[in-house]
């Protein structure tokens, strides 16, 4: 599975369960935990997380 697929699956499950993120930073932190790597602002991963 690609990183994009992993993130889409994570956020879809979270949103369907009623989860809301207070900020994009919180969403990036969740993405970082899933991907086991930092998601820095203005990085390709941050863009990917923000688009999903």
Backbone torsions as a table, in degrees:
resi	resn	phi	psi	omega
1	UNK	NA	144.8	-179.9
2	UNK	-83.6	166.0	177.0
3	UNK	-60.3	-39.4	179.7
4	UNK	-62.1	-43.3	178.2
5	UNK	-63.7	-42.5	179.2
6	UNK	-60.8	-45.1	-179.9
7	UNK	-66.9	-42.2	179.4
8	UNK	-61.2	-42.2	179.7
9	UNK	-64.8	-44.2	179.4
10	UNK	-60.3	-53.8	-175.4
11	UNK	-68.7	-35.3	177.0
12	UNK	-61.2	-46.4	180.0
13	UNK	-63.5	-42.2	-180.0
14	UNK	-63.4	-47.0	-178.4
15	UNK	-66.9	-39.5	178.3
16	UNK	-65.2	-28.1	178.2
17	UNK	-84.1	0.5	177.6
18	UNK	93.9	7.6	-179.6
19	UNK	-69.7	139.7	173.1
20	UNK	-128.3	140.5	178.3
21	UNK	-99.0	133.2	-179.5
22	UNK	-70.4	-26.4	-178.4
23	UNK	-157.8	166.2	176.3
24	UNK	-65.8	-29.0	178.1
25	UNK	-62.4	-42.2	177.9
26	UNK	-62.6	-41.6	178.5
27	UNK	-65.3	-41.1	177.8
28	UNK	-63.2	-38.7	178.1
29	UNK	-62.6	-40.3	177.1
30	UNK	-63.3	-43.0	178.2
31	UNK	-63.3	-40.8	178.3
32	UNK	-58.6	-42.7	179.7
33	UNK	-64.5	-42.1	-179.9
34	UNK	-65.1	-43.7	-174.4
35	UNK	-86.7	-7.6	-177.9
36	UNK	56.4	38.6	175.0
37	UNK	-158.1	153.5	-178.2
38	UNK	-67.4	147.6	174.7
39	UNK	-116.8	94.7	-176.3
40	UNK	-83.7	145.7	175.5
41	UNK	-54.0	145.2	179.0
42	UNK	67.6	10.8	176.2
43	UNK	-92.0	162.4	176.3
44	UNK	-57.7	-37.1	177.8
45	UNK	-66.4	-37.6	177.6
46	UNK	-64.5	-40.6	177.7
47	UNK	-62.8	-43.7	179.1
48	UNK	-61.6	-45.0	179.1
49	UNK	-64.2	-38.0	-179.5
50	UNK	-70.7	-29.7	-178.8
51	UNK	-78.8	-23.5	-178.8
52	UNK	-86.9	NA	NA
